[in-house]
């Protein structure tokens, strides 16, 4: 009886271990399944499309024939003036937008965290409201404010003797940066502010006892503590800036705008796919943008890791 009981107990224990081992798999399985179908499969499909092209034989009455192109589409993209200029334009946009947004978000978050600031919840709500507005609606509103003859802002500036065209030349890039900063600032302020709440109050109080003022405490004590959160915000902002599409597409509808259908790489991919039916080239442009995003993300995370290990 003792041996039988031991065998039954061993079998029960093994079954319990198997159930415990399969529990996480059952819980995580739906996530990985959705992740594969919504993320991995489209990436692999896009990579596959980029390796082919369509060829017409004879008069083309039978439709195009899909043939393997190897790296032909990538060579075409890397020598395409529209793609190269658009990529440079997006990088310049990010060079202005990313540091400006992170600096403003950090400054406002630090300001909200000081003992001198009252009505914090009101400021949180006011700052976060633009993030709730869809990007399409925000772009339409700002195009209205940028268009001469419609905008009360431009009318007020002209009445003061200023002649500013927001939708041409170098002003166009800054106008788009302004739209993006206006919409994304609140989210990043909240992100950094939440990280500030995790800073030990004892550390802050010790700095104040040592004679550090609010500014010195913010810069020397609080800011280094929230550096990881700032890097996360920087990473998200860089990826978002490379995907610039909605704002210039809406601005393009204005008669005053200089934006073309290939102004950014995403706009070039959209135009190639839905205006020229060249889905293979559109996939190639998308893959190259993803590769660029991966390189910049790797650079940011490497810098953040080296900084955190010092």
N, C-alpha and C positions, 0 to 999 in steps of 0.2 A: 504493500500500500504506500509505503514511503517513497519508493522509486516511482510509482505511478504519479503520485502527487507532485514530485519534483519535476517529472516530465511535463505534466500539465502546466505547472507554474512557469517552466522554461518556455513552453509554447505560448502561453499568455503574454509573457514578457516580450518575446520576439514579435508577437502580433502588435503589441502596444508600441514597440519601437518602430515598426513599419508604418503604423498609422501616424505616429509623430513625424516620421520622415516624409510622409506624403502630404502632410498638412500644409507646409509652406509651398509645396509645388501646386497644390490645388488653389491656394490663395493667390499665388503669383502667376499661375498659368493664364488666366484671362488677360492680365496686363501684358504679358509677353506676346500673347496672341494678337492683341490689338496693336501693340507696338510693331510687330512684324508686318502686319497688313497695312498700317497707316504710315510707317516710316521706312522700314527696310525694303519692302517690296517696291514702293515708288522709286527709291534710290537705285535699286538694281535695274528697274525698268528704264529709268532715265539713262543710266550708264549703257544699257543695251542699245537704246535708241541712238545714242551719240556715236556708236560704232558703225552705223549704217547710213546710207543715203539712197535717194530715189533716182532712178535712171529711166529715161524715156527712150524707147527703141522705135525707129521708123517715124511715123507721123504721130505716134502716141495715142492712137485710138483705143488701144487695149489698156490704157492706164499706165502709171509708172511701175517700174520694177524695183523692188528693194534689193540692194546689193551691199555686200560688206565693204566698208570704206576704211576700216582701220582707224588711223589717227588723222585722216583727211579733214574731218570736221574741226578737230582741234587746231590743226595747222591753219585752216581757214579763219578760225576765230582769232588766233594769236597774230594774224596779219590783217585783220579787219579793222579799218580805221574807226568805224563806229564803236566797236567793242573796246578798243584800246582807249579812245578818248572818253567814252562813257565810264570805263573803269577808273581812269584817272580823275574824272569829275567826282565820282562817288568817294574815292579815297580823300580828295580834298574836302569834300563835304564832311566826311567823318573826322578829318583832322581838325575841323572847326567845331563840329557839333559835339563830339565825345568829350573833350576836355572841358568845354563850356558847360555842358549839362552836369557832369560829375562835380565840377567846382561849385556851381550854383546849388546843387542838391546837398553837398556836404556843408556848405555855408549855412543854408537854411535849416538843415537838420541840427547843426550845432547851435544855431540861434534859438530854435524851439526847445532845445534841451537845457538852456541856461535858466537860472533862477529868476532872471529878470523878465522872462516872457510869460505873459498871462494869456488866458483863453487859448490854450494849445489845441483843444479839440476843434475850435472854430477855424484856426489856421490850417489844421490837418484837412478839414473838409474843403476849405476854399482851394487849397493847393491840389487836392486829389480830384476835384470835380472835372478839370479838363481831361484827365485820363479816362474818365467814364465816357466822354464824347467819342463816338466812332471816328476813326481817322478820315473817312470820306466826308463826314459832315464838317469836321474841323477844317479840312482843306477848302471846302466850298465857302465857308464863312470867311476864311482868310483871303481867298481869291477876291471875294466881294470887297474886303477892306483894302486890297492891293490895287484894284482896278480904277483908273482915273475916270471921273464922271459919275461913278457910283459910290465911291468910298467917302464917307464923311471925314475920315482921317486925312486923306489926300487933299480934300477941299480945305480943311483947316490949315494944313501945311502950306498950301498955295496962297491962302489968304495972308499968311505970315511972310510970304515972299520966297518960300522954299519950293524948289522944283525937283521932286524926287520920283524916280520911276522904279518901282519895286520889282518889276517883272522882266527887266532887261539887264544885260551886262553882268557885272560882278554882284550887283544888288540882288539878282535872282537867287544866287546861291545862299546869301544871307537871309533872304526871305524864307526859303525852305528850311533853313536852320531854325529860324524863329518859330515856324509852325511846329517843328518837331520838339523843340525845347518846351514850348508852351504846353504841348500835350503830354510829354513824358516826365516833366519835372516833378510833379506831385508823387508819382509812383516811386521814383528814386529817393525823394526826400523821406517818404515813409519807410522805405527799405533801410536807409542809413539810420534813421531815427530809432527804429526798432533795435538795431544793433547797438545804438548808444544806451538803450535801457539795460543792456547786459553788462555794461561797464561797472565794475564794483564801485559802489558809492564810497566805500572806505578809501579807495585810491583817490577819488576826487576830493574827498574831505581832507586827506593828508596833503594834497597839493595846495589846497586853500590855507591849511594851517601853516604851511611853509612860506606863505606869503604870495602865492601865485594868484593873479587876477583871473577874471573870466576868460579873457583872450588867451592868456598863457596856458590856462588849464585846458581850454578847447584844443589848442594847437599841439601842445606837448604831452597831454595825458589822454584826452578823449580820441583825437584823430588817429593816433597809431593803433588804438584798440579796435577801431572800426575799419581798419585797412582791408581785411578780407571781404567785408560787405561792399566796400567801394570797388574792389576788384570784380566782384560778382556783377555789380551794376555796370561797370565798364565793359565786361564781357558781353552782357546782354545788349548794351547800347551799340557796340561795334557790330555785332551780328545784325541788329536792326538797321543800322546805317547802310550796310551793304545791300540790304533788301529794299532800298529806296524805290518806291513805285507809285504809291497812292497820291502823294502830294504833287509831284511833277506831272502826273497824268491829269489831275484836276486843273492844275495851273495851265496846262497845255490848251485847255478849252478857252482861255482868255485870248482875245485878239491882240493884246499887248505882249503876250508871252513869246519868248524865243525857244521854248521847249519843243523838241521834235519827238517823233515816235521812237527814236533810238537814243534818247538823252541819257539813259542809264542802262546798265546791262539787263536788268529785269524788264525794262520797257523794250529793249531789243529782242529779248526772248519772247515776250508777248507778241510783238509785231511779227516776228518770224513764224510763230506758231499759228496765229489767228488771222494774220493779214496775207502772209505768203504761203501758208500751209507747209512750211518747212519745219516739221516737228523734230527732225534729227538735229538741225542746227540749233533750234531752241533748247533742246536737251543738252547739247554741248555747252552752250552759254551758261545754263543753269549749273552744270557740273563744275565748270570753271569758277563760278561765283561761290559754290559750296567749298571748293578747294581753297580759295582765297580766305573764306571765313574760317576754315579749319586752321590755316597757317597763322592767321592773326590771333585766333583763340589760343592756339598752342603757345604763341609768344607771350600773351597776357598771363596765362596760367603759369608758365615757366618763371616769368618775372615775379609773380605773386608768391610762388613757392620759395624762390631764392630769398625774397624779402622776409618771409615768415620764418626762415631758418636762421636768420642772423641773430 
